Amino acid sequence: MQQNMQQAQVRSQVQQSQVEQQNQQALSQNVSRPYANNPQMQQQTNQANAAQQRIDQARQQSIIDRYNAAPPPSGQVVVPATPPPAKAAGG
């Protein structure tokens, strides 16, 4: 029972992180539109997006790692599915 609650909490945290990531991507796309004809600004935006994706993926992995580091009450090791990689910004 406790393990099910922990799994649900991990799923919820990962889903929340994914929602925040999607919102960040949408915001980034909106901000970069005025600079569509400026290659330098596009490059900077792409670099910032890539850095943000690495941060988001690290955050999600941290959630999973913390869950896996906690001893399961029944002695079983349960590994939640790793979330799929985020879609590249602008794609």
Distance bins in CASP14 RR format, pairs under 12 A and 6 or more apart:
PFRMAT RR
TARGET T0000
AUTHOR 0000-0000-0000
RMODE 2
METHOD distances of the structure
MODEL  1
1 7 0 0 0 0 0 1 0 0 0 0 0
1 8 0 0 0 0 0 1 0 0 0 0 0
1 73 0 0 0 0 1 0 0 0 0 0 0
1 74 0 0 0 0 1 0 0 0 0 0 0
2 8 0 0 0 0 0 1 0 0 0 0 0
2 9 0 0 0 0 0 1 0 0 0 0 0
2 70 0 0 0 0 0 1 0 0 0 0 0
2 71 0 0 0 0 0 1 0 0 0 0 0
2 72 0 0 0 0 1 0 0 0 0 0 0
2 73 1 0 1 0 0 0 0 0 0 0 0
2 74 0 0 0 0 1 0 0 0 0 0 0
2 75 0 0 0 0 0 1 0 0 0 0 0
2 78 0 0 0 0 0 1 0 0 0 0 0
3 9 0 0 0 0 0 1 0 0 0 0 0
3 10 0 0 0 0 0 1 0 0 0 0 0
3 67 0 0 0 0 0 1 0 0 0 0 0
3 70 0 0 0 0 1 0 0 0 0 0 0
3 71 0 0 0 0 0 1 0 0 0 0 0
3 72 1 0 1 0 0 0 0 0 0 0 0
3 73 1 0 1 0 0 0 0 0 0 0 0
3 74 1 0 0 1 0 0 0 0 0 0 0
3 75 0 0 0 0 1 0 0 0 0 0 0
3 76 1 0 0 1 0 0 0 0 0 0 0
3 77 0 0 0 0 0 1 0 0 0 0 0
3 78 1 0 0 1 0 0 0 0 0 0 0
3 80 0 0 0 0 0 1 0 0 0 0 0
4 10 0 0 0 0 0 1 0 0 0 0 0
4 11 0 0 0 0 0 1 0 0 0 0 0
4 72 0 0 0 0 0 1 0 0 0 0 0
4 73 0 0 0 0 0 1 0 0 0 0 0
4 74 0 0 0 0 0 1 0 0 0 0 0
4 76 0 0 0 0 0 1 0 0 0 0 0
4 78 0 0 0 0 1 0 0 0 0 0 0
4 80 0 0 0 0 0 1 0 0 0 0 0
5 11 0 0 0 0 0 1 0 0 0 0 0
5 12 0 0 0 0 0 1 0 0 0 0 0
5 67 0 0 0 0 0 1 0 0 0 0 0
5 70 0 0 0 0 0 1 0 0 0 0 0
5 73 0 0 0 0 0 1 0 0 0 0 0
6 12 0 0 0 0 0 1 0 0 0 0 0
6 13 0 0 0 0 0 1 0 0 0 0 0
6 63 0 0 0 0 0 1 0 0 0 0 0
6 64 0 0 0 0 0 1 0 0 0 0 0
6 66 0 0 0 0 0 1 0 0 0 0 0
6 67 1 0 0 1 0 0 0 0 0 0 0
6 68 0 0 0 0 0 1 0 0 0 0 0
6 69 0 0 0 0 0 1 0 0 0 0 0
6 70 1 0 0 1 0 0 0 0 0 0 0
6 71 0 0 0 0 0 1 0 0 0 0 0
6 72 0 0 0 0 1 0 0 0 0 0 0
6 73 0 0 0 0 1 0 0 0 0 0 0
6 74 0 0 0 0 0 1 0 0 0 0 0
6 76 0 0 0 0 0 1 0 0 0 0 0
6 78 0 0 0 0 1 0 0 0 0 0 0
6 80 0 0 0 0 1 0 0 0 0 0 0
7 13 0 0 0 0 0 1 0 0 0 0 0
7 14 0 0 0 0 0 1 0 0 0 0 0
7 63 0 0 0 0 0 1 0 0 0 0 0
7 64 0 0 0 0 0 1 0 0 0 0 0
7 67 1 0 0 1 0 0 0 0 0 0 0
7 68 0 0 0 0 0 1 0 0 0 0 0
7 70 0 0 0 0 0 1 0 0 0 0 0
7 72 0 0 0 0 1 0 0 0 0 0 0
7 73 0 0 0 0 0 1 0 0 0 0 0
7 76 0 0 0 0 0 1 0 0 0 0 0
7 78 1 0 0 1 0 0 0 0 0 0 0
7 79 0 0 0 0 0 1 0 0 0 0 0
7 80 1 0 0 1 0 0 0 0 0 0 0
7 81 0 0 0 0 0 1 0 0 0 0 0
8 14 0 0 0 0 0 1 0 0 0 0 0
8 15 0 0 0 0 0 1 0 0 0 0 0
8 67 0 0 0 0 0 1 0 0 0 0 0
8 80 0 0 0 0 0 1 0 0 0 0 0
9 15 0 0 0 0 0 1 0 0 0 0 0
9 16 0 0 0 0 0 1 0 0 0 0 0
9 63 0 0 0 0 1 0 0 0 0 0 0
9 64 0 0 0 0 0 1 0 0 0 0 0
9 66 0 0 0 0 0 1 0 0 0 0 0
9 67 0 0 0 0 1 0 0 0 0 0 0
9 70 0 0 0 0 0 1 0 0 0 0 0
9 80 0 0 0 0 0 1 0 0 0 0 0
10 16 0 0 0 0 0 1 0 0 0 0 0
10 17 0 0 0 0 0 1 0 0 0 0 0
10 60 0 0 0 0 0 1 0 0 0 0 0
10 61 0 0 0 0 0 1 0 0 0 0 0
10 62 0 0 0 0 0 1 0 0 0 0 0
10 63 1 0 0 1 0 0 0 0 0 0 0
10 64 1 0 0 1 0 0 0 0 0 0 0
10 65 0 0 0 0 0 1 0 0 0 0 0
10 66 0 0 0 0 1 0 0 0 0 0 0
10 67 1 0 1 0 0 0 0 0 0 0 0
10 68 0 0 0 0 1 0 0 0 0 0 0
10 69 0 0 0 0 0 1 0 0 0 0 0
10 70 0 0 0 0 1 0 0 0 0 0 0
10 78 0 0 0 0 1 0 0 0 0 0 0
10 79 0 0 0 0 0 1 0 0 0 0 0
10 80 1 0 1 0 0 0 0 0 0 0 0
10 81 0 0 0 0 0 1 0 0 0 0 0
10 82 0 0 0 0 0 1 0 0 0 0 0
10 83 0 0 0 0 0 1 0 0 0 0 0
11 17 0 0 0 0 0 1 0 0 0 0 0
11 18 0 0 0 0 0 1 0 0 0 0 0
11 60 0 0 0 0 0 1 0 0 0 0 0
11 63 0 0 0 0 1 0 0 0 0 0 0
11 64 0 0 0 0 0 1 0 0 0 0 0
11 67 0 0 0 0 1 0 0 0 0 0 0
11 78 0 0 0 0 0 1 0 0 0 0 0
11 80 1 0 0 1 0 0 0 0 0 0 0
11 81 0 0 0 0 1 0 0 0 0 0 0
11 83 0 0 0 0 1 0 0 0 0 0 0
12 18 0 0 0 0 0 1 0 0 0 0 0
12 19 0 0 0 0 0 1 0 0 0 0 0
12 63 0 0 0 0 1 0 0 0 0 0 0
12 67 0 0 0 0 0 1 0 0 0 0 0
12 80 0 0 0 0 0 1 0 0 0 0 0
13 19 0 0 0 0 0 1 0 0 0 0 0
13 20 0 0 0 0 0 1 0 0 0 0 0
13 59 0 0 0 0 1 0 0 0 0 0 0
13 60 0 0 0 0 1 0 0 0 0 0 0
13 61 0 0 0 0 0 1 0 0 0 0 0
13 62 0 0 0 0 1 0 0 0 0 0 0
13 63 1 0 1 0 0 0 0 0 0 0 0
13 64 0 0 0 0 1 0 0 0 0 0 0
13 65 0 0 0 0 0 1 0 0 0 0 0
13 66 0 0 0 0 1 0 0 0 0 0 0
13 67 0 0 0 0 1 0 0 0 0 0 0
13 80 0 0 0 0 0 1 0 0 0 0 0
13 83 0 0 0 0 0 1 0 0 0 0 0
14 20 0 0 0 0 0 1 0 0 0 0 0
14 21 0 0 0 0 0 1 0 0 0 0 0
14 56 0 0 0 0 0 1 0 0 0 0 0
14 57 0 0 0 0 0 1 0 0 0 0 0
14 59 0 0 0 0 1 0 0 0 0 0 0
14 60 1 0 1 0 0 0 0 0 0 0 0
14 61 0 0 0 0 1 0 0 0 0 0 0
14 62 0 0 0 0 0 1 0 0 0 0 0
14 63 1 0 1 0 0 0 0 0 0 0 0
14 64 1 0 0 1 0 0 0 0 0 0 0
14 65 0 0 0 0 0 1 0 0 0 0 0
14 66 0 0 0 0 0 1 0 0 0 0 0
14 67 0 0 0 0 1 0 0 0 0 0 0
14 80 1 0 0 1 0 0 0 0 0 0 0
14 81 0 0 0 0 1 0 0 0 0 0 0
14 82 0 0 0 0 1 0 0 0 0 0 0
14 83 1 0 1 0 0 0 0 0 0 0 0
14 84 0 0 0 0 0 1 0 0 0 0 0
15 21 0 0 0 0 0 1 0 0 0 0 0
15 22 0 0 0 0 0 1 0 0 0 0 0
15 60 0 0 0 0 1 0 0 0 0 0 0
15 63 0 0 0 0 0 1 0 0 0 0 0
15 80 0 0 0 0 0 1 0 0 0 0 0
15 81 0 0 0 0 0 1 0 0 0 0 0
15 83 0 0 0 0 1 0 0 0 0 0 0
16 22 0 0 0 0 0 1 0 0 0 0 0
16 23 0 0 0 0 0 1 0 0 0 0 0
16 56 0 0 0 0 0 1 0 0 0 0 0
16 59 0 0 0 0 0 1 0 0 0 0 0
16 60 0 0 0 0 1 0 0 0 0 0 0
16 63 0 0 0 0 1 0 0 0 0 0 0
16 83 0 0 0 0 0 1 0 0 0 0 0
17 23 0 0 0 0 0 1 0 0 0 0 0
17 24 0 0 0 0 0 1 0 0 0 0 0
17 53 0 0 0 0 0 1 0 0 0 0 0
17 55 0 0 0 0 0 1 0 0 0 0 0
17 56 1 0 0 1 0 0 0 0 0 0 0
17 57 0 0 0 0 1 0 0 0 0 0 0
17 58 0 0 0 0 0 1 0 0 0 0 0
17 59 1 0 1 0 0 0 0 0 0 0 0
17 60 1 0 1 0 0 0 0 0 0 0 0
17 61 0 0 0 0 1 0 0 0 0 0 0
17 62 0 0 0 0 1 0 0 0 0 0 0
17 63 1 0 0 1 0 0 0 0 0 0 0
17 64 0 0 0 0 0 1 0 0 0 0 0
17 83 0 0 0 0 1 0 0 0 0 0 0
17 86 0 0 0 0 0 1 0 0 0 0 0
18 24 0 0 0 0 0 1 0 0 0 0 0
18 25 0 0 0 0 0 1 0 0 0 0 0
18 53 0 0 0 0 0 1 0 0 0 0 0
18 56 0 0 0 0 1 0 0 0 0 0 0
18 57 0 0 0 0 0 1 0 0 0 0 0
18 59 0 0 0 0 0 1 0 0 0 0 0
18 60 1 0 0 1 0 0 0 0 0 0 0
18 63 0 0 0 0 0 1 0 0 0 0 0
18 82 0 0 0 0 0 1 0 0 0 0 0
18 83 1 0 0 1 0 0 0 0 0 0 0
18 84 0 0 0 0 1 0 0 0 0 0 0
18 85 0 0 0 0 0 1 0 0 0 0 0
18 86 1 0 0 1 0 0 0 0 0 0 0
18 87 0 0 0 0 0 1 0 0 0 0 0
19 25 0 0 0 0 0 1 0 0 0 0 0
19 26 0 0 0 0 0 1 0 0 0 0 0
19 56 0 0 0 0 0 1 0 0 0 0 0
19 60 0 0 0 0 0 1 0 0 0 0 0
19 83 0 0 0 0 0 1 0 0 0 0 0
19 86 0 0 0 0 0 1 0 0 0 0 0
20 26 0 0 0 0 0 1 0 0 0 0 0
20 27 0 0 0 0 0 1 0 0 0 0 0
20 52 0 0 0 0 0 1 0 0 0 0 0
20 55 0 0 0 0 0 1 0 0 0 0 0
20 56 1 0 0 1 0 0 0 0 0 0 0
20 59 0 0 0 0 1 0 0 0 0 0 0
20 60 0 0 0 0 0 1 0 0 0 0 0
20 86 0 0 0 0 0 1 0 0 0 0 0
21 27 0 0 0 0 0 1 0 0 0 0 0
21 28 0 0 0 0 0 1 0 0 0 0 0
21 49 0 0 0 0 0 1 0 0 0 0 0
21 52 1 0 0 1 0 0 0 0 0 0 0
21 53 1 0 0 1 0 0 0 0 0 0 0
21 54 0 0 0 0 0 1 0 0 0 0 0
21 55 0 0 0 0 1 0 0 0 0 0 0
21 56 1 0 1 0 0 0 0 0 0 0 0
21 57 0 0 0 0 1 0 0 0 0 0 0
21 58 0 0 0 0 0 1 0 0 0 0 0
21 59 0 0 0 0 1 0 0 0 0 0 0
21 60 0 0 0 0 1 0 0 0 0 0 0
21 83 0 0 0 0 1 0 0 0 0 0 0
21 84 0 0 0 0 0 1 0 0 0 0 0
21 85 0 0 0 0 0 1 0 0 0 0 0
21 86 1 0 1 0 0 0 0 0 0 0 0
21 87 0 0 0 0 1 0 0 0 0 0 0
21 88 0 0 0 0 0 1 0 0 0 0 0
21 89 0 0 0 0 0 1 0 0 0 0 0
22 28 0 0 0 0 0 1 0 0 0 0 0
22 29 0 0 0 0 0 1 0 0 0 0 0
22 52 0 0 0 0 0 1 0 0 0 0 0
22 53 0 0 0 0 0 1 0 0 0 0 0
22 56 0 0 0 0 1 0 0 0 0 0 0
22 83 0 0 0 0 0 1 0 0 0 0 0
22 86 0 0 0 0 1 0 0 0 0 0 0
22 87 0 0 0 0 1 0 0 0 0 0 0
22 89 0 0 0 0 0 1 0 0 0 0 0
23 29 0 0 0 0 0 1 0 0 0 0 0
23 30 0 0 0 0 0 1 0 0 0 0 0
23 52 0 0 0 0 0 1 0 0 0 0 0
23 56 0 0 0 0 0 1 0 0 0 0 0
23 86 0 0 0 0 0 1 0 0 0 0 0
24 30 0 0 0 0 0 1 0 0 0 0 0
24 31 0 0 0 0 0 1 0 0 0 0 0
24 48 0 0 0 0 0 1 0 0 0 0 0
24 49 0 0 0 0 1 0 0 0 0 0 0
24 51 0 0 0 0 0 1 0 0 0 0 0
24 52 1 0 1 0 0 0 0 0 0 0 0
24 53 0 0 0 0 1 0 0 0 0 0 0
24 55 0 0 0 0 1 0 0 0 0 0 0
24 56 1 0 0 1 0 0 0 0 0 0 0
24 59 0 0 0 0 0 1 0 0 0 0 0
24 86 0 0 0 0 1 0 0 0 0 0 0
24 87 0 0 0 0 0 1 0 0 0 0 0
24 89 0 0 0 0 1 0 0 0 0 0 0
25 31 0 0 0 0 0 1 0 0 0 0 0
25 32 0 0 0 0 0 1 0 0 0 0 0
25 45 0 0 0 0 0 1 0 0 0 0 0
25 48 0 0 0 0 0 1 0 0 0 0 0
25 49 1 0 0 1 0 0 0 0 0 0 0
25 50 0 0 0 0 0 1 0 0 0 0 0
25 52 0 0 0 0 1 0 0 0 0 0 0
25 53 0 0 0 0 1 0 0 0 0 0 0
25 56 0 0 0 0 1 0 0 0 0 0 0
25 86 1 0 0 1 0 0 0 0 0 0 0
25 87 1 0 0 1 0 0 0 0 0 0 0
25 88 0 0 0 0 1 0 0 0 0 0 0
25 89 1 0 1 0 0 0 0 0 0 0 0
25 90 1 0 0 1 0 0 0 0 0 0 0
25 91 0 0 0 0 1 0 0 0 0 0 0
26 32 0 0 0 0 0 1 0 0 0 0 0
26 33 0 0 0 0 0 1 0 0 0 0 0
26 49 0 0 0 0 0 1 0 0 0 0 0
26 87 0 0 0 0 0 1 0 0 0 0 0
26 89 0 0 0 0 1 0 0 0 0 0 0
26 90 0 0 0 0 0 1 0 0 0 0 0
26 91 0 0 0 0 0 1 0 0 0 0 0
27 33 0 0 0 0 0 1 0 0 0 0 0
27 45 0 0 0 0 0 1 0 0 0 0 0
27 48 0 0 0 0 0 1 0 0 0 0 0
27 49 0 0 0 0 0 1 0 0 0 0 0
27 52 0 0 0 0 0 1 0 0 0 0 0
27 89 0 0 0 0 0 1 0 0 0 0 0
28 35 0 0 0 0 0 1 0 0 0 0 0
28 42 0 0 0 0 0 1 0 0 0 0 0
28 44 0 0 0 0 0 1 0 0 0 0 0
28 45 1 0 0 1 0 0 0 0 0 0 0
28 46 0 0 0 0 1 0 0 0 0 0 0
28 47 0 0 0 0 0 1 0 0 0 0 0
28 48 1 0 0 1 0 0 0 0 0 0 0
28 49 1 0 1 0 0 0 0 0 0 0 0
28 50 0 0 0 0 0 1 0 0 0 0 0
28 51 0 0 0 0 0 1 0 0 0 0 0
28 52 1 0 0 1 0 0 0 0 0 0 0
28 53 0 0 0 0 0 1 0 0 0 0 0
28 56 0 0 0 0 0 1 0 0 0 0 0
28 86 0 0 0 0 0 1 0 0 0 0 0
28 88 0 0 0 0 0 1 0 0 0 0 0
28 89 1 0 1 0 0 0 0 0 0 0 0
28 90 0 0 0 0 1 0 0 0 0 0 0
28 91 0 0 0 0 0 1 0 0 0 0 0
29 35 0 0 0 0 0 1 0 0 0 0 0
29 36 0 0 0 0 0 1 0 0 0 0 0
29 42 0 0 0 0 0 1 0 0 0 0 0
29 45 0 0 0 0 1 0 0 0 0 0 0
29 46 0 0 0 0 0 1 0 0 0 0 0
29 49 0 0 0 0 1 0 0 0 0 0 0
29 87 0 0 0 0 0 1 0 0 0 0 0
29 88 0 0 0 0 0 1 0 0 0 0 0
29 89 1 0 0 1 0 0 0 0 0 0 0
29 90 1 0 1 0 0 0 0 0 0 0 0
29 91 0 0 0 0 1 0 0 0 0 0 0
30 36 0 0 0 0 0 1 0 0 0 0 0
30 45 0 0 0 0 0 1 0 0 0 0 0
30 89 0 0 0 0 0 1 0 0 0 0 0
30 90 0 0 0 0 0 1 0 0 0 0 0
31 41 0 0 0 0 1 0 0 0 0 0 0
31 42 0 0 0 0 0 1 0 0 0 0 0
31 44 0 0 0 0 0 1 0 0 0 0 0
31 45 1 0 0 1 0 0 0 0 0 0 0
31 48 0 0 0 0 1 0 0 0 0 0 0
31 49 0 0 0 0 0 1 0 0 0 0 0
31 52 0 0 0 0 0 1 0 0 0 0 0
31 89 0 0 0 0 0 1 0 0 0 0 0
31 90 0 0 0 0 0 1 0 0 0 0 0
32 38 0 0 0 0 1 0 0 0 0 0 0
32 39 0 0 0 0 0 1 0 0 0 0 0
32 41 1 0 0 1 0 0 0 0 0 0 0
32 42 1 0 0 1 0 0 0 0 0 0 0
32 43 0 0 0 0 0 1 0 0 0 0 0
32 44 0 0 0 0 1 0 0 0 0 0 0
32 45 1 0 1 0 0 0 0 0 0 0 0
32 46 0 0 0 0 1 0 0 0 0 0 0
32 47 0 0 0 0 0 1 0 0 0 0 0
32 48 0 0 0 0 1 0 0 0 0 0 0
32 49 0 0 0 0 1 0 0 0 0 0 0
32 89 0 0 0 0 1 0 0 0 0 0 0
32 90 1 0 0 1 0 0 0 0 0 0 0
32 91 0 0 0 0 0 1 0 0 0 0 0
33 41 0 0 0 0 0 1 0 0 0 0 0
33 42 0 0 0 0 0 1 0 0 0 0 0
33 45 0 0 0 0 0 1 0 0 0 0 0
33 90 0 0 0 0 0 1 0 0 0 0 0
34 41 0 0 0 0 1 0 0 0 0 0 0
34 42 0 0 0 0 0 1 0 0 0 0 0
34 45 0 0 0 0 0 1 0 0 0 0 0
35 41 1 1 0 0 0 0 0 0 0 0 0
35 42 1 0 0 1 0 0 0 0 0 0 0
35 43 0 0 0 0 0 1 0 0 0 0 0
35 44 0 0 0 0 1 0 0 0 0 0 0
35 45 1 0 0 1 0 0 0 0 0 0 0
35 46 0 0 0 0 0 1 0 0 0 0 0
35 48 0 0 0 0 0 1 0 0 0 0 0
36 42 1 0 0 1 0 0 0 0 0 0 0
36 45 0 0 0 0 1 0 0 0 0 0 0
36 90 0 0 0 0 0 1 0 0 0 0 0
38 44 0 0 0 0 1 0 0 0 0 0 0
38 45 0 0 0 0 1 0 0 0 0 0 0
39 45 0 0 0 0 0 1 0 0 0 0 0
39 46 0 0 0 0 0 1 0 0 0 0 0
40 46 0 0 0 0 0 1 0 0 0 0 0
40 47 0 0 0 0 0 1 0 0 0 0 0
41 47 0 0 0 0 0 1 0 0 0 0 0
41 48 0 0 0 0 0 1 0 0 0 0 0
42 48 0 0 0 0 0 1 0 0 0 0 0
42 49 0 0 0 0 0 1 0 0 0 0 0
42 89 0 0 0 0 0 1 0 0 0 0 0
42 90 0 0 0 0 0 1 0 0 0 0 0
43 49 0 0 0 0 0 1 0 0 0 0 0
43 50 0 0 0 0 0 1 0 0 0 0 0
44 50 0 0 0 0 0 1 0 0 0 0 0
44 51 0 0 0 0 0 1 0 0 0 0 0
45 51 0 0 0 0 0 1 0 0 0 0 0
45 52 0 0 0 0 0 1 0 0 0 0 0
45 89 1 0 0 1 0 0 0 0 0 0 0
45 90 0 0 0 0 1 0 0 0 0 0 0
46 52 0 0 0 0 0 1 0 0 0 0 0
46 53 0 0 0 0 0 1 0 0 0 0 0
46 88 0 0 0 0 1 0 0 0 0 0 0
46 89 1 0 0 1 0 0 0 0 0 0 0
46 90 0 0 0 0 1 0 0 0 0 0 0
46 91 0 0 0 0 0 1 0 0 0 0 0
47 53 0 0 0 0 0 1 0 0 0 0 0
47 54 0 0 0 0 0 1 0 0 0 0 0
47 89 0 0 0 0 0 1 0 0 0 0 0
48 54 0 0 0 0 0 1 0 0 0 0 0
48 55 0 0 0 0 0 1 0 0 0 0 0
48 89 0 0 0 0 1 0 0 0 0 0 0
49 55 0 0 0 0 0 1 0 0 0 0 0
49 56 0 0 0 0 0 1 0 0 0 0 0
49 86 0 0 0 0 1 0 0 0 0 0 0
49 87 0 0 0 0 0 1 0 0 0 0 0
49 88 1 0 0 1 0 0 0 0 0 0 0
49 89 1 1 0 0 0 0 0 0 0 0 0
49 90 1 0 0 1 0 0 0 0 0 0 0
49 91 0 0 0 0 0 1 0 0 0 0 0
50 56 0 0 0 0 0 1 0 0 0 0 0
50 57 0 0 0 0 0 1 0 0 0 0 0
50 86 0 0 0 0 0 1 0 0 0 0 0
50 88 0 0 0 0 1 0 0 0 0 0 0
50 89 1 0 0 1 0 0 0 0 0 0 0
50 90 0 0 0 0 0 1 0 0 0 0 0
51 57 0 0 0 0 0 1 0 0 0 0 0
51 58 0 0 0 0 0 1 0 0 0 0 0
51 89 0 0 0 0 0 1 0 0 0 0 0
52 58 0 0 0 0 0 1 0 0 0 0 0
52 59 0 0 0 0 0 1 0 0 0 0 0
52 86 0 0 0 0 1 0 0 0 0 0 0
52 88 0 0 0 0 0 1 0 0 0 0 0
52 89 0 0 0 0 1 0 0 0 0 0 0
53 59 0 0 0 0 0 1 0 0 0 0 0
53 60 0 0 0 0 0 1 0 0 0 0 0
53 85 0 0 0 0 1 0 0 0 0 0 0
53 86 1 0 1 0 0 0 0 0 0 0 0
53 87 0 0 0 0 1 0 0 0 0 0 0
53 88 1 0 0 1 0 0 0 0 0 0 0
53 89 1 0 0 1 0 0 0 0 0 0 0
53 90 0 0 0 0 0 1 0 0 0 0 0
54 60 0 0 0 0 0 1 0 0 0 0 0
54 61 0 0 0 0 0 1 0 0 0 0 0
54 85 0 0 0 0 0 1 0 0 0 0 0
54 86 0 0 0 0 1 0 0 0 0 0 0
55 61 0 0 0 0 0 1 0 0 0 0 0
55 62 0 0 0 0 0 1 0 0 0 0 0
55 86 0 0 0 0 0 1 0 0 0 0 0
56 62 0 0 0 0 0 1 0 0 0 0 0
56 63 0 0 0 0 0 1 0 0 0 0 0
56 83 0 0 0 0 1 0 0 0 0 0 0
56 85 0 0 0 0 1 0 0 0 0 0 0
56 86 1 0 0 1 0 0 0 0 0 0 0
56 87 0 0 0 0 0 1 0 0 0 0 0
56 89 0 0 0 0 0 1 0 0 0 0 0
57 63 0 0 0 0 0 1 0 0 0 0 0
57 64 0 0 0 0 0 1 0 0 0 0 0
57 82 0 0 0 0 1 0 0 0 0 0 0
57 83 0 0 0 0 1 0 0 0 0 0 0
57 84 0 0 0 0 0 1 0 0 0 0 0
57 85 1 0 0 1 0 0 0 0 0 0 0
57 86 1 0 0 1 0 0 0 0 0 0 0
58 64 0 0 0 0 0 1 0 0 0 0 0
58 65 0 0 0 0 1 0 0 0 0 0 0
58 86 0 0 0 0 0 1 0 0 0 0 0
59 65 0 0 0 0 0 1 0 0 0 0 0
59 66 0 0 0 0 0 1 0 0 0 0 0
59 83 0 0 0 0 0 1 0 0 0 0 0
59 86 0 0 0 0 0 1 0 0 0 0 0
60 66 0 0 0 0 0 1 0 0 0 0 0
60 67 0 0 0 0 0 1 0 0 0 0 0
60 80 0 0 0 0 0 1 0 0 0 0 0
60 81 0 0 0 0 0 1 0 0 0 0 0
60 82 0 0 0 0 1 0 0 0 0 0 0
60 83 1 0 1 0 0 0 0 0 0 0 0
60 84 0 0 0 0 0 1 0 0 0 0 0
60 85 0 0 0 0 1 0 0 0 0 0 0
60 86 0 0 0 0 1 0 0 0 0 0 0
61 67 0 0 0 0 0 1 0 0 0 0 0
61 68 0 0 0 0 0 1 0 0 0 0 0
61 80 0 0 0 0 0 1 0 0 0 0 0
61 82 1 0 0 1 0 0 0 0 0 0 0
61 83 0 0 0 0 1 0 0 0 0 0 0
61 85 0 0 0 0 0 1 0 0 0 0 0
62 68 0 0 0 0 0 1 0 0 0 0 0
62 69 0 0 0 0 0 1 0 0 0 0 0
63 69 0 0 0 0 0 1 0 0 0 0 0
63 70 0 0 0 0 0 1 0 0 0 0 0
63 80 0 0 0 0 1 0 0 0 0 0 0
63 82 0 0 0 0 0 1 0 0 0 0 0
63 83 0 0 0 0 1 0 0 0 0 0 0
64 70 0 0 0 0 0 1 0 0 0 0 0
64 78 0 0 0 0 0 1 0 0 0 0 0
64 79 1 0 0 1 0 0 0 0 0 0 0
64 80 1 0 1 0 0 0 0 0 0 0 0
64 81 0 0 0 0 1 0 0 0 0 0 0
64 82 1 0 0 1 0 0 0 0 0 0 0
64 83 0 0 0 0 1 0 0 0 0 0 0
65 79 0 0 0 0 0 1 0 0 0 0 0
65 80 0 0 0 0 0 1 0 0 0 0 0
65 82 0 0 0 0 0 1 0 0 0 0 0
66 80 0 0 0 0 0 1 0 0 0 0 0
67 77 0 0 0 0 0 1 0 0 0 0 0
67 78 0 0 0 0 1 0 0 0 0 0 0
67 79 0 0 0 0 1 0 0 0 0 0 0
67 80 1 0 0 1 0 0 0 0 0 0 0
67 81 0 0 0 0 0 1 0 0 0 0 0
67 82 0 0 0 0 0 1 0 0 0 0 0
68 76 0 0 0 0 0 1 0 0 0 0 0
68 77 1 0 0 1 0 0 0 0 0 0 0
68 78 0 0 0 0 1 0 0 0 0 0 0
68 79 1 0 0 1 0 0 0 0 0 0 0
68 80 0 0 0 0 1 0 0 0 0 0 0
68 82 0 0 0 0 0 1 0 0 0 0 0
69 77 0 0 0 0 0 1 0 0 0 0 0
69 79 0 0 0 0 0 1 0 0 0 0 0
70 77 0 0 0 0 0 1 0 0 0 0 0
70 78 0 0 0 0 0 1 0 0 0 0 0
71 77 0 0 0 0 1 0 0 0 0 0 0
71 78 0 0 0 0 0 1 0 0 0 0 0
72 78 1 0 0 1 0 0 0 0 0 0 0
72 79 0 0 0 0 0 1 0 0 0 0 0
72 80 0 0 0 0 0 1 0 0 0 0 0
END
